[in-house]
Structure formats: C-alpha cells, structure tokens
Amino acid sequence: MELNTPAVALGVASQTAHDTLKISTHDIVIVGAGSAGTSVAASLLARDRSLDIAVIEPADAHYYQPGWTMVGAGVFNAESTVRDMHRVLPRQLNWIKASVTAFDPDNDLVILEGQRAIKYRQLVVCPGLKLDWDAIPGLSESLGRNGVTSNYRYDLAPYTWQLVRELKSGRALFTQPPMPIKCAGAPQKAMYLSSDHWQRTGHLGRIDVQFFNAGDALFGVAAYVPALMEYIKRYDIGLNFRFNLYAIDGQRKLATFNHKLDDGTTETVTREFDMIHVVPPQKAPDFIRNSPLADRAGWIDVDPGTLRHRNYSNIFALGDAANTTNAKTAAAARKQAPVVAHNLLVALGKAENRAEYNGYGSCPLTVERGRIVLAEFLYGGKVAPTFPKWLIDGQRPSRLAWLLKERILPPLYWNAMLKGQEWLAKPKLIR
C-alpha cells in the first residue's frame, strides 16, 4: 500500500512543508541484509510464510566475511565468499534496494533516499558496522599497495596472501584497534597464519613479526590466552599492548602509533615495515549514530536478552550495530536471529513466551594451517563449548576445529543459517 503524506506531519525535520514522502507499509521491515538480516528474515519465514516482510538493502552482493581470513592465507579463493544478493534473500521477501537516511520511530517510519519512507508494524535494524578507514591518515590511499593490506575487505584479502608469499625477510606488523570491533580474533588470525607460512617455508627466522594491540590483553577471554601464548612463543612474535595505529605513510613504509604509558600519558612511536596488516577502527553507521535509536556511544540501544529496543517496543536489533556486549561475529548473529524471530511473532500475537539471547559468540582462532583454537563464550566471558571436550577441546589447538572452519561452516552458513534452519541455534524460551 502506498500513499503521499506531508513530511511535516511525520516529524521529518529535514523536509519542508510542501515536500511529500511516498510511503509503503509492511508488517515487518528489516534494515540490512547481511548475515543478521538475512538470517532473521529466513527464521521468520520458517515460522510463518504468510508474513509481509520487507528488507531494505542497497548492496548487490552478500559476503561470507568469516572466510576472508582463509582467503588471506591462501586456503579459500575470494570468489567462494560472495554471492549475488538476489540468490541469497528468500523469495517471499520484498527487497527494497535503497539506502536508509533516517528513522522516525514515533511515527513507525524508516526514511529512505529520494523522499521515500517505509511504514512498519515491527522493525528490525541490523545494518552492520562502519569500517572507518579514513580515521587513520594515509591509510585509505595506501591500501592494496606498498605492503599495506587488510583481511577486513574482500578485495584486499588476496593481497594479504600475495604479500605473505612474497615476503622472505624484513618486518611484518599486525594491528588491532580499540574495541568494539568485528571479530576481535581476526587481527591475530592473520598474524598466526602468516607466521605459520613463513615457518613452513623457512623464512620466519628472517622476519620480525610484531603485534600492536590497542588493548591490554591478547584476547578478551582469559581461558584461551595460554594456548595462544604458545603460538606467540613458537613464532617469536613481539607483543605491543596499548599501541593504537595513528597514521600510515605507505610510500616510506612507516607506521605511527599512539602508545599509552602507565602514567596515563601518550607517546608517539614510529615503526618501519615491509608488510602491515591493518584493522581499521569501527563504529556504528552514521544513520544509526545520528538517530533516536542510538545510545550515547552510537550503537542501537537494546535489551541484551530479548534484543528489543529499550525505548521503542516495536523495534528490535541484532548483529554488529547493537550495543550488546557479545563478540561481533556471524556466530553471534546465528544465535540472535532465532531469538528476534520468535520475539517478533510474540509482538505480533502469533507466539507465546519470550526468547532470550545469552551472549553466545564464537571465534575460531586459526593458530596454524590445520589447527584452530575454538573459542566459544557467553556474556561475561563465560566459556561455553558446543562440543564435548573429548571431541573438540576449545582451549587447545584442534584439527577437528579446523575441519569445522574449512569444510562445515561455509555450507552451514549458505544452506542452513541463511535458510532459516536453526541447527544448534534454537532459541531458549522464558515462560
């Protein structure tokens, strides 16, 4: 259904009185069709195929981002991690190929580019986060050349593997910005797999590998640190904590860091490099940070259990843009999607009892080619293994965990998670 309504009546401050918004209406509107948005749509339709659902997504391609670490290590090819969006989205959906510019939650409206608006009964917001490449002077113009790379971009992960193969001696730097970031283990994964290749080819002894972490610890869940430290020692990696990348000079191959000292002051440190793997600072998208949905830090303000917005009862959020304290990973989205799907049906009067998300996140830490430390945890860093210890001991490097990452998780993502099949992800209901 479409109608034209004066913008002033809708409280859209950026429009003048004579402007109008073209409005369409849907029962459920989902903003974003990444892993979170597509999964929650599929989970909804698996429960009730009669639902009127619209997905707002401007992109033509859907990426399996957990695979980019493997691309950067020469295990996957980049093309295996991308599919056309129309092949991924459920056919029953209304795909609105547009960008969101604002929210008007008091009038149940999502404002799109081009004086368009979508009205909803229930709204799900999951647009992912923003990789802020421009926040580091010199980085954007250096990426993909001069030894500067990042597995956080589809087009750059193959360059990572090229640099790793070509480097025979010199200095390799790996950076990690302040939290929160998407997949906090990814900066280390690139470092371990690169070091493993150099060790296998006999070059590691001539390469100075350094890890520059803006935080105070190697990994946020202490139970997994001992296993990781064994590989830090094995590869002779230098650990540099409280070092935040400040600037890059690609042509001169210099990286400048702000180093926070014990007394609270900061010093500037510059290091030469032959290769540097950069993880950019990350934040919520601008249209989220500047909206009524955001908390003071700019993330969508939701209840950590139900994932319902704290101020607007017909809005839910999941995935990287939510202010929940779980790890921002596809594994978290896989657990969150069924919770949101069920709670949406409760809100529509089609189900009973609420579902709760327990903060589950997973980070398969690729410590060498063929072995993974499978970190799984809940809110508060509580260790929460999926498999019995005799099968996969998550606190030790495991070949079976590597098999899970390499062979099982990609088809599970494409053919189960994005299709509404909730294997090991059924939501817990609270009566």
C-alpha positions in Angstrom: 0.0 0.0 0.0 1.4 3.4 -0.9 0.2 7.0 -0.1 1.6 10.5 0.0 1.8 12.3 3.3 3.1 15.8 4.2 6.5 15.5 5.7 5.9 17.9 8.5 3.1 15.7 9.8 5.6 12.9 10.1 8.0 14.9 12.1 10.8 14.7 9.5 12.7 17.9 10.2 14.8 17.8 7.1 11.8 18.2 4.8 9.9 21.4 4.0 6.2 21.8 4.5 5.4 21.4 0.8 7.5 18.2 0.4 5.9 14.8 0.5 7.1 11.3 1.2 6.0 8.4 -0.8 5.1 5.7 1.8 4.7 2.0 1.6 3.6 -0.2 4.5 4.7 -3.7 5.7 4.1 -5.7 8.8 7.9 -6.3 9.4 10.7 -4.2 8.0 14.3 -5.3 8.2 17.1 -2.8 7.7 20.2 -4.7 6.4 20.6 -8.0 4.6 23.9 -9.2 5.9 24.3 -12.3 8.0 22.0 -11.0 10.7 19.2 -9.5 8.5 19.0 -12.4 6.1 19.0 -15.0 8.9 16.3 -13.3 10.9 14.2 -13.0 7.7 14.6 -16.7 6.9 13.9 -17.6 10.5 10.7 -15.6 10.4 9.5 -17.2 7.2 10.4 -20.7 8.5 7.9 -20.0 11.3 5.2 -18.2 9.2 5.3 -18.0 5.4 2.3 -15.6 5.4 4.3 -12.7 6.9 4.6 -9.5 5.0 8.3 -8.7 5.2 10.4 -6.0 3.5 14.2 -5.9 3.6 16.0 -2.7 2.9 19.4 -3.3 1.4 21.3 -1.3 -1.2 24.1 -3.8 -1.9 24.1 -6.2 -4.9 26.3 -8.8 -3.2 26.3 -10.8 0.0 29.6 -11.8 1.6 30.7 -14.6 3.8 33.1 -12.4 5.8 34.4 -15.2 8.1 36.1 -16.7 5.0 38.3 -13.7 4.4 40.8 -14.8 7.0 41.2 -18.0 4.9 41.5 -16.0 1.7 44.3 -14.1 3.2 46.1 -17.4 4.0 45.6 -18.9 0.6 43.1 -21.5 1.8 39.9 -20.1 0.2 39.7 -18.2 -3.0 37.9 -14.9 -2.7 35.1 -15.8 -5.2 33.9 -18.5 -2.9 32.9 -16.0 -0.2 30.5 -13.9 -2.3 27.1 -14.5 -3.9 24.5 -12.3 -5.7 22.1 -10.8 -3.2 19.1 -12.0 -5.1 20.3 -15.6 -4.8 20.6 -15.3 -1.0 17.4 -13.4 0.0 14.3 -15.6 0.5 11.9 -15.2 -2.5 9.0 -14.3 -0.3 10.5 -11.0 0.8 10.0 -7.6 -0.7 13.6 -6.4 -1.4 13.8 -2.6 -1.3 17.1 -1.8 -2.9 17.8 1.6 -1.3 19.8 3.3 1.5 18.3 4.4 4.8 18.9 8.0 5.7 16.9 8.4 9.0 14.4 6.9 11.4 11.2 8.3 12.7 10.3 5.8 15.4 7.5 7.9 16.9 5.6 7.5 13.6 6.9 4.0 12.8 8.8 5.1 9.7 12.1 4.4 8.1 13.2 7.2 5.8 15.0 6.3 2.6 16.9 8.3 0.0 14.8 10.1 -2.6 11.9 11.2 -0.4 10.6 7.7 0.3 9.5 6.2 3.5 8.6 2.7 4.7 6.0 2.3 7.5 6.2 -0.7 9.7 4.3 -2.5 12.5 7.6 -4.1 13.7 11.1 -3.0 12.8 14.4 -5.0 12.8 17.6 -3.0 12.5 20.8 -4.8 11.6 22.9 -2.8 9.1 26.3 -4.0 10.4 29.0 -1.5 11.4 31.2 1.0 9.6 34.9 0.3 8.9 36.4 3.7 9.4 39.4 3.6 7.0 39.6 7.4 6.8 40.1 7.7 10.6 43.8 6.8 10.1 45.6 9.4 8.0 47.3 7.9 5.0 45.6 4.5 5.2 42.9 4.7 2.5 45.4 5.8 -0.2 47.9 3.1 0.9 45.6 0.1 1.0 46.4 -2.5 -1.6 49.9 -1.2 -2.4 53.2 -0.6 -0.6 52.7 -3.6 1.6 49.6 -2.3 3.3 46.7 -4.7 3.4 43.7 -5.9 5.5 41.6 -9.1 5.5 38.6 -6.9 6.6 38.0 -6.1 2.9 37.0 -8.6 0.2 39.3 -7.0 -2.5 42.3 -6.8 -0.1 42.4 -10.3 1.4 44.0 -11.8 -1.8 46.7 -9.0 -1.5 47.4 -10.3 2.0 48.2 -13.7 0.7 50.4 -12.2 -2.1 52.4 -10.2 0.5 52.8 -13.3 2.7 54.1 -15.4 -0.2 56.5 -12.7 -1.4 58.0 -11.7 2.0 61.2 -13.5 2.6 62.8 -11.2 5.2 62.0 -7.9 6.9 59.4 -6.7 9.3 55.7 -7.6 9.4 53.3 -5.6 11.6 49.8 -6.6 12.6 47.4 -4.1 14.3 44.3 -4.2 16.3 42.3 -1.0 17.2 40.2 -0.3 20.3 37.1 -2.4 20.9 34.5 -3.0 19.9 35.4 -4.4 16.5 34.0 -7.1 14.2 35.6 -10.5 15.2 38.2 -9.5 17.7 40.2 -12.5 16.9 40.7 -11.7 13.2 43.8 -9.5 13.6 45.5 -12.4 15.3 44.3 -15.0 12.8 46.0 -13.2 10.0 49.2 -13.0 12.1 49.3 -16.6 13.1 48.5 -18.0 9.6 51.2 -15.7 8.0 53.8 -16.8 10.6 52.9 -20.4 10.0 53.5 -20.0 6.3 56.9 -18.3 6.9 57.9 -21.0 9.3 56.9 -23.8 6.9 58.9 -22.1 4.1 61.9 -21.5 6.2 61.7 -17.7 6.2 60.3 -16.9 9.7 63.8 -16.6 11.3 64.5 -13.6 9.0 61.1 -11.9 9.6 60.4 -9.7 12.6 56.7 -10.2 13.4 55.1 -7.6 15.7 51.6 -7.4 17.1 50.4 -3.8 18.0 47.2 -4.1 20.1 45.4 -1.0 21.4 44.1 -3.1 24.3 45.7 -4.5 27.4 45.4 -8.3 26.7 46.0 -10.8 23.9 42.4 -12.0 24.0 39.3 -10.9 25.9 38.5 -14.3 27.4 41.4 -15.3 29.6 40.8 -19.1 29.3 42.1 -19.1 25.7 45.2 -17.0 26.3 47.5 -19.8 27.4 47.0 -21.7 24.1 47.5 -18.5 22.1 50.7 -17.7 24.0 52.2 -21.0 23.0 52.0 -19.8 19.4 53.3 -16.3 20.2 56.4 -18.0 21.5 56.5 -20.5 18.7 56.5 -17.8 16.1 58.6 -15.4 18.2 56.0 -12.6 17.9 56.7 -9.3 19.7 53.7 -8.2 21.7 53.0 -4.5 22.0 50.0 -3.5 24.1 48.2 -0.1 24.3 49.6 0.8 20.9 46.9 2.3 18.6 47.7 2.9 14.9 47.6 6.7 14.3 48.9 7.2 10.7 50.4 5.3 7.7 53.0 6.5 5.3 52.8 3.9 2.6 55.5 5.2 0.3 58.0 5.5 3.1 56.7 2.3 4.7 56.2 3.9 8.1 53.5 3.2 10.7 52.9 5.7 13.5 51.3 4.6 16.8 50.0 6.4 19.9 51.3 4.4 22.9 49.5 4.9 26.2 52.0 4.8 29.1 51.4 3.5 32.6 51.1 7.1 34.0 48.2 7.8 31.5 50.3 9.9 29.2 50.8 9.1 25.5 53.9 8.9 23.4 54.2 8.7 19.6 56.1 5.7 18.2 57.0 5.2 14.5 58.0 1.8 13.1 59.2 0.8 9.7 57.5 -2.1 7.9 57.8 -4.3 4.8 54.3 -5.6 5.3 51.5 -4.3 7.6 48.1 -5.9 8.1 45.7 -3.1 9.4 42.4 -3.5 11.2 40.6 -0.1 11.0 38.7 1.5 13.9 35.0 0.6 13.8 31.7 2.3 14.7 28.0 2.2 14.0 26.9 3.6 10.6 26.3 7.3 10.6 22.5 7.0 10.1 22.4 4.8 13.2 24.7 7.1 15.4 22.6 10.2 14.5 19.2 8.5 15.1 16.9 8.2 18.1 17.7 4.5 18.2 21.3 5.1 19.4 22.8 5.1 22.9 25.5 7.6 23.9 28.2 5.6 22.1 26.2 5.5 18.9 25.1 1.8 19.0 21.5 0.7 18.9 20.2 0.5 22.5 18.6 -2.9 23.1 17.9 -5.2 26.0 20.8 -7.8 25.9 18.4 -10.7 26.4 15.3 -10.0 24.3 17.2 -7.7 21.8 14.2 -5.4 21.9 14.9 -1.6 21.9 14.8 -0.1 25.4 12.6 2.9 24.3 10.6 1.6 21.3 8.8 -1.6 22.0 8.2 -2.5 18.3 11.9 -2.2 17.3 14.5 -5.0 17.6 18.2 -5.0 16.7 20.8 -7.7 16.3 24.2 -8.1 14.7 27.2 -5.7 14.8 25.2 -2.5 15.2 23.6 -3.5 18.5 25.1 -2.3 21.8 25.1 -5.8 23.3 28.5 -6.9 24.8 28.9 -10.1 22.9 31.6 -10.7 20.3 30.5 -9.2 16.9 30.7 -12.3 14.8 28.5 -14.3 12.4 28.2 -17.0 15.1 26.6 -14.4 17.4 24.1 -13.4 14.6 23.3 -17.1 14.1 22.1 -17.3 17.7 20.5 -13.9 17.8 18.3 -14.3 14.7 16.0 -17.1 16.1 15.6 -15.0 19.3 14.5 -11.9 17.4 12.3 -14.0 15.0 10.4 -15.6 17.9 10.0 -12.3 19.9 8.7 -10.6 16.7 6.0 -13.2 16.5 5.2 -12.7 20.1 4.9 -9.0 19.5 2.5 -9.7 16.6 0.4 -12.0 18.7 1.4 -15.1 16.8 3.5 -16.8 19.5 3.8 -17.1 23.3 6.6 -16.7 25.8 9.7 -14.6 25.1 13.1 -15.9 23.8 16.4 -14.7 25.3 19.9 -14.5 23.9 22.7 -15.5 26.3 25.5 -13.6 24.6 26.9 -16.6 22.7 29.8 -15.8 20.4 32.4 -17.9 18.7 35.9 -17.1 17.4 37.8 -19.9 15.6 41.3 -18.8 16.1 43.4 -20.1 13.3 46.7 -20.6 15.0 48.3 -22.6 12.2 47.2 -24.1 8.9 45.3 -27.2 10.0 44.7 -26.3 13.7 42.3 -23.9 15.4 41.7 -22.8 19.0 37.9 -22.8 19.0 36.9 -20.0 21.4 33.2 -20.1 22.4 31.8 -17.9 25.2 28.7 -16.1 26.6 28.1 -12.7 28.2 30.8 -12.0 30.8 33.4 -14.2 29.1 31.9 -17.5 30.4 33.3 -20.4 28.4 30.5 -22.2 26.6 31.7 -25.1 24.4 29.3 -26.6 21.9 31.1 -29.9 21.7 32.2 -32.3 24.4 35.9 -31.9 25.4 36.9 -35.3 24.1 35.7 -34.2 20.6 37.0 -30.6 20.5 38.8 -29.1 23.4 38.3 -25.4 22.7 41.3 -24.4 24.9 43.7 -26.5 22.8 44.5 -26.3 19.1 42.4 -28.8 17.3 42.5 -30.4 13.8 38.8 -31.1 14.0 38.0 -27.5 14.7 40.0 -26.6 11.5 37.8 -29.1 9.6 34.8 -27.4 11.0 36.0 -24.0 9.9 37.2 -25.1 6.5 34.6 -27.6 5.4 31.5 -27.4 7.5 30.9 -23.8 8.5 30.7 -22.3 4.9 27.9 -24.6 3.7 26.2 -24.3 7.1 26.2 -20.6 6.6 24.9 -20.5 3.0 22.5 -23.5 3.2 21.3 -23.5 6.8 21.7 -20.2 8.6 20.6 -18.1 5.7 17.7 -20.5 5.0 16.1 -20.4 8.5 17.4 -23.8 9.6 18.4 -23.3 13.2 20.8 -26.3 13.8 22.2 -25.8 17.4 20.6 -22.4 17.5 17.0 -23.0 18.7 16.1 -20.1 21.0 15.6 -20.5 24.7 12.1 -19.6 25.8 11.3 -17.9 29.1 7.9 -18.7 30.5 
